[in-house]
Amino acid sequence: MNTIDFSDFGKKLAGESGILCLMDDLGKPLPPGVKPYRLGGGNPARVEQVESLYRKRMESILKSGDEFEKLIALYDSPQGRMSFINDIAEFFSKKYGWKIGPENIAVTNGSQSAFFYLFNLFSGTFSDPKCGSSRQIKKKIVMPLVPEYIGYADQGIEKGTFVGIPAAFEKYGDNTFKYKIDFECLESYLDSHSDTGALCVSRPTNPTGNVLTDQEISRLSMLSKKHGIPLMIDNAYGLPWPDIIFTQDAAPYWDENVILSMSLSKIGLPSLRTGIVIADSRIITALSNLNAIAALASGSIGQALASPLIKDGSLIEAAEKYVRPFYQKKSREAQDWIHEYFKGTSYYIHKSEGAIFLWLLMEDLTISTKELYSRLKEKGVIVVPGEYFFFGNAEDNSFAPVENHPHYSKCIRMNYSGDSEEVREGIKIISEMYRKFSK
């Protein structure tokens, strides 16, 4: 073939993207002789006590007759492994009193896949069932708090999938700040746009470590009910696992209008790609049907390893006793280094309330963070430039473009969970580069 011509779908999803940049940095080596400081990707740390639980569980599988052979030889249903689904339903019903059963749970190949399905179920072209294709509406997914997760930005099959409401923020005297939902802007937009298909937030927020308060979540739920749309909550870092959450005002939340996504990735199983969705049974049926077409079924090993550990409480206990304290200590450690090396400059750290990242604002930066990323990479330091997390301009200019946000080209996301000396040296190099390119 002299030329290869992809469809519009292919060009959109196979082209350059922020998430591709991030994942490429995880897998591609730096030039020879360049020492790496890996503060960029989303890999969780290895927590010995959690890995020990999984090792013992795998040893149990290997010793139990042909349990291992059945595990690797047989597909689960498109909805997931039914024993795992039953255990999840029983756990949440007993722990939080949620009125859910197995019909309310689906398993996907990671939460990234789940959101690809969900976004395209609730956005794009909708035909009026009474009028067929003669009357259509194009619906959008509204992100109430932007900056938001880089992995969402390119998941819509149709163009213009997302609308992102730029975050309000408050600064504090200790060189920290916190993003808050601009509810006035959000409510005004929803009231004037009947083409909203769903709301979506991550909690804790990737990239900033922000945790939406219980009050904010309750208000979002009421808004979603008012407008007859679902509220998607990405709980990949939250309670009850992996419990990488450092604030008290963050109770798990679910009601019939909520689509709650969880994952086993940040509780030690990122490579086994196990996403969990809790939702209305009709949505679960749709996800199962999509999974059958796109993947036949989801991977079984993560479900088999975690199921009895969730059932007997040992995984949740490990999250509380080991995972959360581990990350909280690492976060404080990294923040101390930032305060040490950035002293005398204009900088702010987003309050670290959860997740495995720090979001650093450099107010006097004179180059874009994309350029800063490139210059840091030459020195072996990998971060994620902040511009990628600002997306979703309103096509009718209902509010200012996200590029106008004062933080748009002034922030970077740093993964603090790696080797302490590597993180410390990386932060030092970033501070030196900031001083070089500041007003």
C-alpha positions as CSV (number, residue, x, y, z in Angstrom):
1,M,0.0,0.0,0.0
2,N,1.3,3.4,-0.9
3,T,-1.0,5.1,1.5
4,I,-3.1,4.1,4.4
5,D,-6.3,6.1,5.0
6,F,-8.0,5.8,8.4
7,S,-11.6,6.6,9.1
8,D,-12.5,9.7,11.1
9,F,-12.9,7.4,14.1
10,G,-9.4,6.0,13.4
11,K,-7.8,9.4,13.0
12,K,-9.3,10.7,16.2
13,L,-8.4,7.7,18.4
14,A,-5.2,6.6,16.8
15,G,-3.6,10.1,16.7
16,E,-1.6,12.0,19.2
17,S,-3.1,12.3,22.7
18,G,-2.1,13.3,26.2
19,I,-2.7,9.8,27.5
20,L,-0.4,8.3,24.8
21,C,2.3,10.7,25.8
22,L,1.9,9.6,29.4
23,M,1.9,5.9,28.7
24,D,4.8,6.1,26.2
25,D,6.9,7.7,28.9
26,L,6.2,4.7,31.2
27,G,7.5,2.2,28.7
28,K,10.1,3.9,26.6
29,P,13.7,4.2,27.9
30,L,15.5,7.5,28.0
31,P,18.6,8.1,25.8
32,P,21.7,6.2,27.0
33,G,23.5,7.8,29.9
34,V,20.6,9.8,31.1
35,K,19.6,9.0,34.7
36,P,15.8,8.6,35.0
37,Y,13.7,10.5,37.5
38,R,10.2,9.0,36.9
39,L,7.7,11.4,38.3
40,G,5.3,11.2,35.3
41,G,3.2,8.1,34.9
42,G,0.4,6.6,36.9
43,N,2.1,3.5,38.2
44,P,1.3,2.8,41.8
45,A,4.0,1.9,44.3
46,R,4.7,-1.7,45.3
47,V,3.4,-2.1,48.8
48,E,4.9,-5.3,50.3
49,Q,2.0,-6.2,52.6
50,V,-0.5,-6.1,49.7
51,E,1.7,-8.0,47.4
52,S,2.1,-10.7,50.1
53,L,-1.7,-11.1,50.2
54,Y,-1.9,-11.7,46.4
55,R,1.1,-14.1,46.5
56,K,-0.6,-16.2,49.2
57,R,-3.9,-16.2,47.3
58,M,-2.1,-17.3,44.1
59,E,-0.3,-20.0,45.9
60,S,-3.7,-21.2,47.2
61,I,-5.1,-21.3,43.7
62,L,-2.1,-23.3,42.5
63,K,-2.5,-25.8,45.2
64,S,-6.3,-26.3,44.8
65,G,-6.8,-29.1,42.3
66,D,-7.4,-27.7,38.8
67,E,-8.5,-24.2,40.0
68,F,-5.6,-22.6,38.2
69,E,-6.2,-24.4,35.0
70,K,-9.9,-23.4,35.1
71,L,-8.9,-19.8,35.8
72,I,-6.8,-19.5,32.7
73,A,-8.8,-21.8,30.4
74,L,-12.4,-20.5,30.7
75,Y,-14.0,-17.2,29.7
76,D,-16.1,-15.5,32.3
77,S,-19.4,-13.9,31.3
78,P,-19.3,-10.5,29.6
79,Q,-20.6,-9.0,32.8
80,G,-17.7,-10.5,34.8
81,R,-16.8,-13.4,37.1
82,M,-20.1,-14.0,38.9
83,S,-18.5,-15.1,42.2
84,F,-16.5,-11.9,42.2
85,I,-19.6,-9.8,41.4
86,N,-21.6,-11.5,44.1
87,D,-18.8,-10.8,46.7
88,I,-18.7,-7.1,45.6
89,A,-22.5,-6.8,45.9
90,E,-22.6,-8.4,49.3
91,F,-19.7,-6.2,50.6
92,F,-21.3,-2.9,49.6
93,S,-24.7,-3.9,50.7
94,K,-23.5,-4.8,54.2
95,K,-20.9,-2.1,54.6
96,Y,-22.8,0.9,53.3
97,G,-26.4,-0.2,53.1
98,W,-26.6,0.3,49.3
99,K,-29.5,-1.4,47.7
100,I,-27.6,-3.3,45.1
101,G,-27.3,-6.8,43.8
102,P,-25.3,-8.7,41.2
103,E,-27.4,-7.0,38.5
104,N,-25.9,-3.7,39.5
105,I,-22.3,-4.6,38.9
106,A,-20.2,-5.1,35.8
107,V,-16.4,-5.8,35.4
108,T,-14.4,-4.3,32.6
109,N,-10.8,-4.5,31.5
110,G,-9.8,-1.6,33.7
111,S,-11.7,1.6,34.5
112,Q,-10.2,3.2,31.4
113,S,-12.3,0.8,29.3
114,A,-15.3,1.4,31.4
115,F,-15.3,5.1,30.8
116,F,-14.8,4.6,27.1
117,Y,-18.0,2.6,27.1
118,L,-19.8,5.0,29.4
119,F,-18.9,8.2,27.7
120,N,-20.1,6.9,24.3
121,L,-23.3,5.5,25.8
122,F,-24.3,8.9,27.1
123,S,-22.8,11.3,24.5
124,G,-22.8,11.7,20.8
125,T,-25.8,11.5,18.4
126,F,-29.2,10.6,19.8
127,S,-32.2,9.9,17.6
128,D,-35.7,10.6,18.8
129,P,-37.3,7.1,19.0
130,K,-40.6,8.6,17.8
131,C,-39.1,10.4,14.8
132,G,-36.3,8.0,13.8
133,S,-33.2,9.7,12.2
134,S,-35.3,12.8,11.2
135,R,-34.7,14.4,14.6
136,Q,-31.4,14.1,16.3
137,I,-29.6,15.7,19.2
138,K,-25.9,15.6,20.0
139,K,-25.3,15.2,23.7
140,K,-22.2,16.0,25.7
141,I,-20.5,14.9,28.9
142,V,-20.0,17.7,31.4
143,M,-16.9,17.8,33.6
144,P,-17.9,20.0,36.6
145,L,-14.2,20.5,37.7
146,V,-11.4,21.1,35.2
147,P,-8.5,20.3,35.3
148,E,-9.6,16.7,35.1
149,Y,-8.1,13.3,34.2
150,I,-6.0,13.3,31.1
151,G,-7.3,9.8,30.1
152,Y,-10.8,11.1,29.5
153,A,-10.0,13.8,27.0
154,D,-9.8,11.7,23.8
155,Q,-12.3,9.0,24.6
156,G,-15.3,10.4,22.8
157,I,-15.9,8.8,19.4
158,E,-17.6,11.9,18.1
159,K,-16.0,15.3,18.2
160,G,-16.9,17.8,21.0
161,T,-17.8,15.1,23.5
162,F,-16.7,17.0,26.6
163,V,-17.6,20.3,28.2
164,G,-15.3,21.2,31.1
165,I,-16.2,23.8,33.7
166,P,-13.0,25.7,34.7
167,A,-12.3,25.3,38.5
168,A,-12.5,28.1,41.0
169,F,-9.7,28.0,43.5
170,E,-8.6,29.4,46.8
171,K,-5.0,30.1,47.9
172,Y,-3.6,29.7,51.4
173,G,-0.7,31.2,53.3
174,D,1.3,28.0,53.4
175,N,2.0,27.9,49.7
176,T,-1.0,25.6,49.0
177,F,-4.3,26.0,47.2
178,K,-7.5,24.1,46.5
179,Y,-9.8,23.8,43.5
180,K,-13.5,24.0,44.0
181,I,-16.5,23.5,41.7
182,D,-17.9,26.7,40.3
183,F,-21.5,25.7,40.9
184,E,-22.9,29.0,39.6
185,C,-21.3,28.4,36.2
186,L,-22.2,24.7,36.2
187,E,-25.8,25.3,37.1
188,S,-26.2,28.1,34.6
189,Y,-24.8,25.8,31.9
190,L,-27.0,22.9,32.7
191,D,-30.1,25.1,32.9
192,S,-29.5,26.4,29.4
193,H,-28.2,23.2,27.7
194,S,-30.6,20.3,27.4
195,D,-28.0,18.4,25.4
196,T,-26.1,17.3,28.5
197,G,-25.9,13.5,28.6
198,A,-24.1,13.0,31.9
199,L,-21.9,14.6,34.6
200,C,-18.5,13.1,35.4
201,V,-15.9,13.7,38.2
202,S,-12.9,11.8,39.6
203,R,-12.7,11.6,43.4
204,P,-9.9,11.9,44.5
205,T,-9.2,14.0,41.4
206,N,-6.5,13.0,39.0
207,P,-4.3,15.1,38.5
208,T,-4.6,17.4,41.5
209,G,-5.2,15.2,44.5
210,N,-8.3,17.2,45.2
211,V,-11.2,15.4,47.0
212,L,-14.7,16.7,46.4
213,T,-16.4,17.1,49.7
214,D,-19.5,15.1,50.7
215,Q,-21.5,18.3,50.3
216,E,-20.2,18.8,46.7
217,I,-21.0,15.3,45.8
218,S,-24.5,15.6,47.3
219,R,-25.1,18.8,45.3
220,L,-23.9,17.2,42.1
221,S,-26.2,14.2,42.7
222,M,-29.2,16.6,43.2
223,L,-28.2,18.4,40.0
224,S,-28.0,15.2,38.0
225,K,-31.5,14.1,39.3
226,K,-32.9,17.5,38.5
227,H,-31.7,17.3,34.9
228,G,-32.5,13.5,34.5
229,I,-28.9,12.6,33.7
230,P,-26.4,10.2,35.5
231,L,-23.5,11.3,37.6
232,M,-20.4,9.3,37.0
233,I,-17.9,9.1,39.8
234,D,-14.4,7.7,39.2
235,N,-13.3,6.3,42.5
236,A,-10.0,4.7,41.4
237,Y,-8.1,6.1,44.4
238,G,-10.9,6.3,46.9
239,L,-12.6,4.3,49.7
240,P,-12.9,1.5,50.6
241,W,-9.9,0.5,48.4
242,P,-7.2,1.5,47.7
243,D,-8.1,4.1,50.4
244,I,-5.5,6.7,49.1
245,I,-7.5,9.5,50.7
246,F,-6.2,11.8,53.4
247,T,-9.3,13.7,54.4
248,Q,-12.3,12.7,56.5
249,D,-15.0,14.4,54.4
250,A,-15.0,11.8,51.6
251,A,-17.5,9.0,52.3
252,P,-18.2,6.6,49.4
253,Y,-21.4,7.6,47.7
254,W,-23.9,5.8,45.5
255,D,-27.6,6.1,44.6
256,E,-29.7,5.0,41.7
257,N,-28.6,8.0,39.6
258,V,-24.9,7.4,40.2
259,I,-22.5,5.4,38.0
260,L,-19.6,4.5,40.4
261,S,-16.4,3.2,38.9
262,M,-13.7,1.5,40.9
263,S,-10.5,-0.4,40.1
264,L,-8.0,-2.9,41.4
265,S,-5.1,-1.1,39.8
266,K,-4.1,1.2,42.7
267,I,-4.5,-1.6,45.2
268,G,-1.6,-3.5,43.6
269,L,-2.9,-5.0,40.4
270,P,-2.4,-2.4,37.6
271,S,-1.3,-4.9,35.0
272,L,-4.4,-7.2,35.5
273,R,-6.8,-4.5,34.3
274,T,-9.8,-5.0,36.5
275,G,-12.4,-2.2,36.5
276,I,-15.7,-2.4,38.5
277,V,-18.8,-0.4,37.7
278,I,-21.8,-0.1,40.1
279,A,-24.9,1.3,38.4
280,D,-28.6,0.9,37.5
281,S,-29.2,-2.6,36.2
282,R,-30.1,-1.3,32.7
283,I,-26.7,0.4,32.4
284,I,-25.0,-2.8,33.6
285,T,-26.8,-4.7,30.9
286,A,-25.6,-2.2,28.3
287,L,-22.0,-2.4,29.5
288,S,-22.1,-6.2,29.5
289,N,-23.3,-6.2,25.9
290,L,-20.6,-3.7,24.9
291,N,-18.0,-5.8,26.6
292,A,-19.1,-8.9,24.7
293,I,-18.7,-7.0,21.4
294,A,-15.4,-5.2,22.2
295,A,-13.6,-7.8,24.4
296,L,-15.8,-11.0,24.7
297,A,-15.1,-10.9,28.4
298,S,-12.8,-9.2,31.0
299,G,-9.7,-10.7,32.4
300,S,-10.3,-13.2,35.2
301,I,-7.1,-13.3,37.2
302,G,-7.5,-10.0,39.1
303,Q,-11.1,-10.9,40.0
304,A,-10.0,-14.4,41.3
305,L,-7.1,-13.0,43.3
306,A,-9.1,-10.2,45.0
307,S,-12.5,-11.8,45.5
308,P,-11.8,-13.8,48.8
309,L,-9.7,-10.9,50.1
310,I,-12.6,-8.5,49.7
311,K,-15.0,-11.1,51.2
312,D,-12.9,-11.7,54.3
313,G,-12.0,-8.1,54.8
314,S,-8.2,-8.5,54.5
315,L,-7.8,-6.4,51.4
316,I,-9.7,-3.5,52.9
317,E,-7.8,-3.9,56.1
318,A,-4.5,-3.8,54.2
319,A,-5.6,-0.6,52.4
320,E,-6.3,1.1,55.7
321,K,-3.3,-0.1,57.6
322,Y,-0.6,-0.1,54.9
323,V,-1.6,1.6,51.6
324,R,-3.0,4.9,52.9
325,P,-0.2,5.5,55.5
326,F,2.4,4.6,52.9
327,Y,1.1,7.2,50.4
328,Q,0.4,9.8,53.0
329,K,4.0,9.6,54.2
330,K,5.3,9.8,50.7
331,S,3.1,12.8,49.9
332,R,4.3,14.7,53.0
333,E,7.9,13.9,52.2
334,A,7.6,15.2,48.6
335,Q,5.8,18.3,49.7
336,D,8.6,19.0,52.2
337,W,11.2,18.8,49.4
338,I,9.1,21.2,47.2
339,H,9.0,23.7,50.0
340,E,12.7,23.3,50.5
341,Y,13.8,23.6,46.9
342,F,11.2,26.1,45.6
343,K,11.7,28.5,48.6
344,G,11.9,32.1,47.3
345,T,9.9,31.5,44.2
346,S,6.2,32.0,43.5
347,Y,4.8,28.4,43.8
348,Y,1.8,26.6,45.2
349,I,1.0,23.0,45.8
350,H,-2.6,21.8,45.5
351,K,-3.7,20.5,48.9
352,S,-2.8,16.8,48.8
353,E,-6.1,15.1,49.9
354,G,-5.7,11.8,48.0
355,A,-4.4,10.0,44.9
356,I,-0.7,9.5,44.1
357,F,0.1,12.8,42.5
358,L,1.1,16.4,43.5
359,W,-0.1,19.3,41.3
360,L,2.4,22.1,41.3
361,L,1.6,25.6,40.3
362,M,4.5,27.8,39.1
363,E,3.0,31.3,38.7
364,D,6.1,32.9,37.3
365,L,6.9,30.3,34.7
366,T,7.7,32.0,31.4
367,I,7.5,28.9,29.1
368,S,4.6,26.5,28.7
369,T,4.6,23.3,30.8
370,K,4.8,21.3,27.5
371,E,8.1,23.0,26.8
372,L,9.2,22.6,30.4
373,Y,8.3,18.9,30.1
374,S,10.6,18.6,27.0
375,R,13.5,20.4,28.7
376,L,13.1,18.3,31.9
377,K,13.1,15.1,29.9
378,E,16.5,16.0,28.5
379,K,17.7,15.8,32.1
380,G,15.9,12.5,32.7
381,V,13.0,14.0,34.7
382,I,9.6,12.8,33.5
383,V,6.5,14.8,34.6
384,V,3.1,15.4,32.9
385,P,2.5,18.9,31.5
386,G,-0.7,20.5,32.9
387,E,-2.2,21.7,29.6
388,Y,-3.4,18.2,28.8
389,F,-5.7,18.2,31.8
390,F,-7.6,21.4,30.7
391,F,-10.1,20.3,28.0
392,G,-13.8,20.8,27.1
393,N,-14.5,24.2,25.7
394,A,-18.1,25.1,25.3
395,E,-18.9,25.5,21.6
396,D,-21.3,28.4,22.2
397,N,-18.8,30.3,24.5
398,S,-21.1,29.8,27.5
399,F,-18.0,30.5,29.6
400,A,-14.4,31.5,29.0
401,P,-12.2,28.9,27.2
402,V,-10.3,26.6,29.5
403,E,-7.1,28.0,28.0
404,N,-7.9,31.2,29.8
405,H,-7.7,29.6,33.2
406,P,-4.7,31.3,35.0
407,H,-3.3,27.8,35.7
408,Y,-3.5,26.5,32.2
409,S,0.2,26.6,31.3
410,K,1.6,26.9,34.8
411,C,1.1,23.5,36.4
412,I,2.6,20.0,36.2
413,R,1.5,16.7,37.6
414,M,4.1,14.7,39.6
415,N,3.8,11.1,40.8
416,Y,5.4,11.1,44.2
417,S,5.1,7.3,44.9
418,G,8.5,6.2,43.5
419,D,11.9,5.8,45.1
420,S,12.4,8.6,47.6
421,E,15.8,9.7,46.4
422,E,14.6,9.7,42.8
423,V,11.7,11.9,43.7
424,R,13.8,14.3,45.8
425,E,16.4,14.7,43.0
426,G,13.7,15.1,40.4
427,I,12.0,17.9,42.4
428,K,15.4,19.6,42.8
429,I,16.0,19.6,39.1
430,I,12.4,20.9,38.4
431,S,13.1,23.8,40.9
432,E,16.3,24.7,39.1
433,M,14.6,24.6,35.7
434,Y,11.8,26.8,37.1
435,R,14.3,29.4,38.4
436,K,15.9,29.4,35.0
437,F,12.5,30.1,33.3
438,S,10.7,32.4,35.7
439,K,10.0,36.1,35.6
